[in-house]
Amino acid sequence: MNHPPEPEPRPTVRILHLEDSRVDHALVKFALQRSQFACELTLVDTIEDFQRELEAGACDIVLADYHLPGFTGMDAWQLSRDLRPDTPFVILSGAIGEAAAVEALHAGVSDYLLKDNMQRLAHVIERAIEVSQTRRAKARADAELAESRQRLGELAEHLQTSIEQERADIAREIHDDIGGALAAVKLDLAWVGRRAEDPEMKRHVATAMEMLQHALGASQRIMLNLRPPILDQGLVAAVLWLAANFERRTGLSVLVRRSAENIDVPRDVQLVAYRTAQEALTNVSKHAQARAVQIDLSDREGVLTLEVTDNGQGMGPNALRKAKSFGLLGLRERAAKVDGWLDISSSPRGTSVILSVPLAGSGMQTDANQNKEDAHDPGHFV
């Protein structure tokens, strides 16, 4: 016959009892014994002894009278909170008003109990310890989660930095190696074409020249998408170039408006803004089914704001929660790394992606700057 497993014995609870009455201390001990509560009681009756025991750290819970010679239970609670903030603290008093009890609980005391209700003491102590353990576990979990998020953010920043460096390296190799080799082949084909007399050979040379020109254009386009040199001319010029290039590729009209002809921002902020505009335009071309796009770029009131708005079909409510929605999620990580934030709003009338980055040391812009608009106006936003 199988016998049910015996329950594991409860660990002994170390109780620091702050009480000036030996009779009340004996009643506490008796009440806990009757409840078969495994504990070790340490009695102290002065604030100096109480502090010494707290500093020794040999207690799991504090049980304190409210009225003590020369100080109160709340004075003891303040000391306990300073020295042992994670140790639960229960007030056990013969006379504590409702207002004082409520104030004690609001201050952070775990619980309180009247001495004429001593049969509930073991339950109150167990509950206070359980709540304290739950809070400590939650605090540890929150700290671990915060650390994990920080490490993920650092990893994302490292990956983005590596990606940008790799893009620059690849663009340089395309320009120096592939572009140079294609240009040399083009010169050789041109030389052959000038000396060829056979019509069939000339036709083949002409076809090869067309394909070669296509390859040169493709390599140039890839190189510019990887790391456009126009970034060196500033954020406004880069966004204008990006909008014009997008317009040529898609046929959609793009209106770019800016608060100034030149918006001076740190290099990392410039790159985040450029990649945000690039990703937003890529999503417009792939998903929006829009007729027009508007880009607003501003550094008013000391905040860089980039807003890309389309008049397409909008995004579904779960679009950003899809497993492969890494583009805009990655932009949020990028924005956070420059102390900015990314807002995305969408409706059946279109989608708006807004990047905001505070600019340290920037002042208010003049009214003249506020009224400036872009001369690049290939179409009207409708």
DRENKEGU-822906 format. One record per residue (C-alpha): x, y, z; residue in one letter. Coordinates in Angstrom, 2 decimals, decimal comma, always signed. Layout:
<nodes>
xx yy zz res
X Y Z A $
...
</nodes>
This chain:
<nodes>
xx yy zz res
+0,00 +0,00 +0,00 M $
+1,39 +3,36 -1,07 N $
+1,46 +6,08 +1,55 H $
+1,19 +9,73 +0,53 P $
+4,48 +11,59 +0,83 P $
+4,92 +13,43 +4,06 E $
+4,89 +17,22 +3,73 P $
+8,26 +18,87 +3,98 E $
+8,85 +20,59 +7,33 P $
+8,46 +24,34 +7,22 R $
+11,70 +26,27 +7,64 P $
+12,25 +27,97 +10,96 T $
+11,33 +31,66 +10,78 V $
+13,64 +34,03 +12,64 R $
+11,53 +36,74 +14,28 I $
+12,99 +39,92 +15,74 L $
+10,49 +40,98 +18,42 H $
+10,64 +44,62 +19,51 L $
+8,67 +44,70 +22,76 E $
+9,17 +46,31 +26,18 D $
+6,73 +43,95 +27,99 S $
+8,05 +40,52 +28,95 R $
+4,45 +39,37 +29,50 V $
+3,43 +40,32 +25,95 D $
+6,55 +38,62 +24,61 H $
+5,56 +35,43 +26,46 A $
+2,05 +35,68 +24,99 L $
+3,52 +35,96 +21,50 V $
+5,67 +32,90 +22,07 K $
+2,69 +30,95 +23,44 F $
+0,44 +31,94 +20,52 A $
+3,02 +30,81 +17,96 L $
+3,59 +27,54 +19,81 Q $
-0,14 +26,83 +19,81 R $
-0,18 +27,43 +16,04 S $
+2,77 +25,00 +15,70 Q $
+4,66 +27,78 +13,95 F $
+8,36 +26,93 +13,72 A $
+10,23 +30,06 +14,73 C $
+13,08 +31,56 +16,70 E $
+12,19 +34,65 +18,72 L $
+14,75 +37,32 +19,57 T $
+13,53 +39,94 +22,03 L $
+14,85 +43,53 +22,08 V $
+13,40 +46,52 +23,90 D $
+15,65 +49,45 +22,98 T $
+16,26 +51,16 +19,68 I $
+20,02 +50,53 +20,04 E $
+19,55 +46,76 +20,44 D $
+17,03 +46,78 +17,61 F $
+19,52 +48,49 +15,29 Q $
+22,28 +46,08 +16,27 R $
+20,12 +43,05 +15,45 E $
+19,09 +44,56 +12,13 L $
+22,69 +45,21 +11,16 E $
+23,54 +41,62 +12,09 A $
+20,92 +40,52 +9,57 G $
+19,78 +37,50 +11,56 A $
+16,02 +37,89 +11,15 C $
+13,37 +37,05 +8,55 D $
+10,65 +39,36 +9,89 I $
+10,24 +42,16 +12,43 V $
+7,38 +42,09 +14,96 L $
+7,14 +45,43 +16,75 A $
+4,96 +47,05 +19,37 D $
+3,58 +50,46 +18,41 Y $
+4,08 +52,33 +21,72 H $
+7,60 +51,97 +23,12 L $
+9,58 +53,97 +25,69 P $
+11,04 +57,01 +23,94 G $
+10,06 +56,00 +20,40 F $
+7,24 +54,43 +18,37 T $
+6,81 +51,50 +16,07 G $
+6,98 +53,89 +13,10 M $
+10,41 +55,08 +14,25 D $
+11,47 +51,44 +14,30 A $
+9,95 +50,97 +10,84 W $
+11,97 +53,88 +9,44 Q $
+15,16 +52,33 +10,83 L $
+14,23 +48,89 +9,51 S $
+13,46 +50,32 +6,07 R $
+16,84 +52,04 +5,95 D $
+18,87 +49,03 +7,13 L $
+16,82 +46,07 +5,86 R $
+14,33 +47,33 +3,26 P $
+13,37 +43,81 +2,13 D $
+12,53 +42,55 +5,63 T $
+8,76 +42,41 +6,31 P $
+7,61 +44,52 +9,26 F $
+4,45 +43,78 +11,27 V $
+3,09 +46,03 +14,03 I $
+1,60 +44,16 +16,99 L $
-0,04 +46,57 +19,41 S $
-2,61 +46,62 +22,13 G $
-3,96 +49,99 +21,11 A $
-3,47 +51,49 +17,65 I $
-6,10 +53,70 +16,12 G $
-7,51 +53,09 +12,67 E $
-5,93 +56,29 +11,32 A $
-2,50 +55,27 +12,65 A $
-2,90 +51,78 +11,20 A $
-3,82 +53,13 +7,77 V $
-0,89 +55,57 +7,88 E $
+1,46 +52,73 +8,78 A $
+0,25 +50,59 +5,88 L $
+0,58 +53,52 +3,47 H $
+4,13 +54,06 +4,70 A $
+5,03 +50,50 +3,75 G $
+4,47 +48,44 +6,88 V $
+3,57 +44,89 +5,89 S $
+0,62 +44,48 +8,26 D $
-0,66 +45,20 +11,74 Y $
-2,45 +43,10 +14,38 L $
-4,08 +43,87 +17,71 L $
-2,79 +41,94 +20,71 K $
-6,29 +40,74 +21,61 D $
-6,39 +38,88 +18,27 N $
-3,22 +36,87 +18,89 M $
-4,63 +33,62 +17,44 Q $
-4,14 +35,13 +13,96 R $
-0,48 +35,99 +14,54 L $
+1,00 +32,98 +12,77 A $
-1,20 +33,60 +9,71 H $
-0,28 +37,30 +9,59 V $
+3,44 +36,48 +9,81 I $
+3,20 +33,84 +7,07 E $
+1,30 +36,18 +4,79 R $
+3,75 +39,04 +5,35 A $
+6,69 +36,76 +4,52 I $
+4,96 +35,42 +1,39 E $
+4,16 +38,93 +0,15 V $
+7,74 +40,02 +0,80 S $
+9,13 +37,01 -1,05 Q $
+6,79 +37,68 -3,98 T $
+7,90 +41,31 -4,13 R $
+11,56 +40,33 -4,03 R $
+11,02 +37,76 -6,77 A $
+9,23 +40,37 -8,90 K $
+12,01 +42,88 -8,28 A $
+14,61 +40,30 -9,35 R $
+12,57 +39,41 -12,43 A $
+12,15 +43,10 -13,32 D $
+15,88 +43,69 -12,88 A $
+16,72 +40,67 -15,04 E $
+14,23 +41,82 -17,68 L $
+15,70 +45,34 -17,67 A $
+19,19 +43,89 -17,99 E $
+18,06 +41,62 -20,80 S $
+16,46 +44,54 -22,63 R $
+19,59 +46,60 -22,18 Q $
+21,75 +43,81 -23,55 R $
+19,38 +43,31 -26,48 L $
+19,49 +47,05 -27,15 G $
+23,29 +47,01 -27,05 E $
+23,32 +44,01 -29,38 L $
+20,92 +45,76 -31,77 A $
+23,12 +48,88 -31,72 E $
+26,22 +46,78 -32,38 H $
+24,49 +44,99 -35,26 L $
+23,30 +48,27 -36,78 Q $
+26,78 +49,76 -36,50 T $
+28,26 +46,63 -38,09 S $
+25,66 +46,74 -40,86 I $
+26,39 +50,39 -41,64 E $
+30,13 +49,70 -41,69 Q $
+29,61 +46,67 -43,93 E $
+27,41 +48,71 -46,25 R $
+30,12 +51,35 -46,53 A $
+32,76 +48,68 -47,20 D $
+30,63 +46,97 -49,86 I $
+29,84 +50,31 -51,53 A $
+33,55 +51,10 -51,60 R $
+34,39 +47,72 -53,13 E $
+31,65 +48,11 -55,76 I $
+33,04 +51,52 -56,69 H $
+36,70 +50,56 -56,66 D $
+36,64 +46,99 -57,98 D $
+33,43 +46,20 -59,83 I $
+32,90 +49,72 -61,14 G $
+36,51 +50,00 -62,28 G $
+36,45 +46,58 -63,94 A $
+33,18 +47,33 -65,78 L $
+34,53 +50,68 -66,96 A $
+37,66 +48,97 -68,30 A $
+35,58 +46,33 -70,11 V $
+33,44 +49,10 -71,61 K $
+36,55 +50,79 -73,00 L $
+37,77 +47,52 -74,51 D $
+34,37 +46,82 -76,08 L $
+34,30 +50,31 -77,52 A $
+37,75 +49,70 -79,01 W $
+36,59 +46,39 -80,53 V $
+33,43 +48,04 -81,89 G $
+35,41 +50,74 -83,64 R $
+37,62 +48,18 -85,39 R $
+35,03 +45,53 -86,18 A $
+33,92 +45,32 -89,81 E $
+31,63 +42,30 -89,63 D $
+28,02 +43,54 -89,13 P $
+27,20 +40,53 -86,94 E $
+30,17 +41,28 -84,69 M $
+29,15 +44,93 -84,45 K $
+25,64 +43,88 -83,44 R $
+27,00 +41,62 -80,71 H $
+29,32 +44,37 -79,50 V $
+26,42 +46,83 -79,39 A $
+24,32 +44,32 -77,39 T $
+27,22 +43,73 -74,99 A $
+27,65 +47,48 -74,57 M $
+23,95 +47,81 -73,64 E $
+24,23 +45,03 -71,08 M $
+27,43 +46,53 -69,73 L $
+25,80 +49,93 -69,39 Q $
+22,93 +48,27 -67,51 H $
+25,42 +46,58 -65,17 A $
+27,19 +49,90 -64,57 L $
+23,87 +51,56 -63,75 G $
+22,88 +48,72 -61,43 A $
+26,19 +48,83 -59,57 S $
+25,89 +52,60 -59,22 Q $
+22,34 +52,27 -57,90 R $
+23,32 +49,54 -55,41 I $
+26,29 +51,57 -54,24 M $
+24,14 +54,65 -53,65 L $
+21,52 +52,65 -51,73 N $
+24,20 +51,13 -49,53 L $
+25,94 +54,36 -48,62 R $
+24,93 +57,44 -50,63 P $
+27,77 +59,99 -50,74 P $
+25,15 +62,73 -50,51 I $
+24,94 +62,00 -46,77 L $
+28,16 +63,99 -46,52 D $
+26,23 +67,05 -47,74 Q $
+23,80 +67,01 -44,80 G $
+20,43 +65,60 -43,84 L $
+18,28 +67,90 -45,97 V $
+20,23 +67,11 -49,14 A $
+20,12 +63,38 -48,36 A $
+16,34 +63,37 -47,84 V $
+15,79 +65,37 -51,02 L $
+17,94 +62,92 -52,98 W $
+16,10 +59,97 -51,42 L $
+12,72 +61,46 -52,33 A $
+13,75 +62,26 -55,91 A $
+15,19 +58,77 -56,39 N $
+12,02 +57,20 -54,95 F $
+9,89 +59,29 -57,30 E $
+11,88 +58,18 -60,34 R $
+11,63 +54,50 -59,39 R $
+7,95 +54,37 -58,42 T $
+6,29 +57,22 -60,32 G $
+4,63 +58,41 -57,09 L $
+4,62 +62,14 -56,42 S $
+6,65 +63,21 -53,39 V $
+6,42 +66,52 -51,53 L $
+9,32 +67,32 -49,19 V $
+9,00 +70,24 -46,78 R $
+11,66 +71,42 -44,36 R $
+12,10 +74,08 -41,70 S $
+15,48 +75,26 -43,01 A $
+17,77 +74,84 -46,01 E $
+20,36 +73,23 -43,77 N $
+19,57 +71,24 -40,61 I $
+22,72 +70,52 -38,66 D $
+22,45 +67,35 -36,56 V $
+25,00 +64,89 -35,17 P $
+26,21 +62,18 -37,50 R $
+24,43 +59,33 -35,70 D $
+21,13 +61,25 -35,64 V $
+21,49 +62,05 -39,34 Q $
+21,95 +58,38 -40,16 L $
+18,94 +57,35 -38,05 V $
+16,74 +59,94 -39,77 A $
+17,93 +58,92 -43,23 Y $
+17,36 +55,20 -42,60 R $
+13,92 +55,98 -41,14 T $
+12,91 +57,86 -44,29 A $
+14,39 +55,09 -46,45 Q $
+12,51 +52,31 -44,63 E $
+9,25 +54,29 -44,61 A $
+9,46 +54,89 -48,37 L $
+10,28 +51,23 -48,96 T $
+7,12 +50,24 -47,07 N $
+5,09 +52,74 -49,08 V $
+6,28 +51,23 -52,37 S $
+5,66 +47,66 -51,18 K $
+2,41 +47,85 -49,24 H $
+0,65 +51,22 -49,19 A $
-0,83 +51,41 -52,71 Q $
-0,56 +55,17 -52,31 A $
-0,80 +57,92 -54,89 R $
+1,41 +60,45 -53,12 A $
+3,87 +60,81 -50,25 V $
+4,72 +63,79 -48,07 Q $
+7,94 +64,17 -46,05 I $
+8,22 +66,87 -43,38 D $
+11,65 +67,58 -41,89 L $
+11,97 +70,08 -39,03 S $
+14,30 +71,07 -36,20 D $
+11,92 +73,48 -34,49 R $
+11,87 +73,84 -30,71 E $
+15,08 +71,89 -30,35 G $
+13,62 +68,61 -31,66 V $
+14,43 +66,97 -34,97 L $
+11,18 +65,69 -36,46 T $
+10,93 +63,57 -39,58 L $
+7,43 +62,61 -40,72 E $
+6,72 +60,41 -43,74 V $
+3,01 +60,31 -44,63 T $
+1,25 +58,50 -47,46 D $
-2,38 +58,46 -48,62 N $
-2,52 +54,71 -49,14 G $
-4,67 +51,96 -47,69 Q $
-3,09 +52,01 -44,22 G $
-1,86 +49,13 -42,10 M $
-3,90 +46,51 -40,28 G $
-4,03 +46,58 -36,45 P $
-1,66 +43,62 -36,18 N $
+0,79 +44,67 -38,90 A $
+3,57 +45,59 -36,45 L $
+3,11 +42,35 -34,51 R $
+3,88 +40,10 -37,46 K $
+6,85 +37,80 -37,04 A $
+8,72 +39,44 -39,91 K $
+7,96 +43,10 -39,11 S $
+11,59 +43,83 -38,31 F $
+12,01 +47,00 -40,41 G $
+9,97 +49,47 -38,35 L $
+10,77 +47,64 -35,10 L $
+14,45 +48,04 -35,90 G $
+13,88 +51,75 -36,52 L $
+12,40 +52,08 -33,03 R $
+15,54 +50,54 -31,59 E $
+17,65 +52,95 -33,62 R $
+15,60 +55,93 -32,46 A $
+15,98 +54,88 -28,82 A $
+19,76 +54,74 -29,18 K $
+19,85 +58,48 -30,01 V $
+17,35 +59,26 -27,20 D $
+14,50 +59,60 -29,68 G $
+11,26 +57,76 -30,36 W $
+9,26 +56,52 -33,33 L $
+5,48 +56,89 -33,64 D $
+3,43 +55,07 -36,25 I $
-0,21 +55,92 -36,91 S $
-2,37 +54,36 -39,58 S $
-5,93 +54,52 -40,84 S $
-7,73 +53,61 -44,07 P $
-6,69 +57,08 -45,32 R $
-2,96 +56,43 -45,00 G $
+0,00 +55,86 -42,71 T $
+2,32 +58,28 -40,93 S $
+5,77 +57,40 -39,56 V $
+7,16 +60,07 -37,23 I $
+10,69 +60,16 -35,84 L $
+11,42 +62,64 -33,02 S $
+14,90 +63,22 -31,59 V $
+15,72 +65,96 -29,03 P $
+18,71 +68,04 -30,12 L $
+20,97 +68,98 -27,21 A $
+21,74 +72,70 -27,06 G $
+19,27 +73,66 -29,78 S $
+17,12 +76,75 -29,33 G $
+13,84 +77,87 -30,79 M $
+13,84 +78,39 -34,54 Q $
+13,00 +81,77 -36,01 T $
+9,69 +82,53 -37,66 D $
+11,51 +82,82 -40,95 A $
+12,73 +79,26 -40,70 N $
+9,25 +78,08 -39,78 Q $
+7,82 +79,46 -43,00 N $
+10,37 +77,91 -45,33 K $
+9,24 +75,15 -47,64 E $
+11,02 +72,87 -50,03 D $
+11,60 +73,94 -53,60 A $
+11,54 +70,24 -54,53 H $
+7,81 +69,84 -55,16 D $
+7,28 +67,19 -57,84 P $
+3,64 +66,72 -56,96 G $
+0,82 +67,64 -54,60 H $
-0,20 +65,52 -51,64 F $
-3,84 +64,54 -52,08 V $
</nodes>
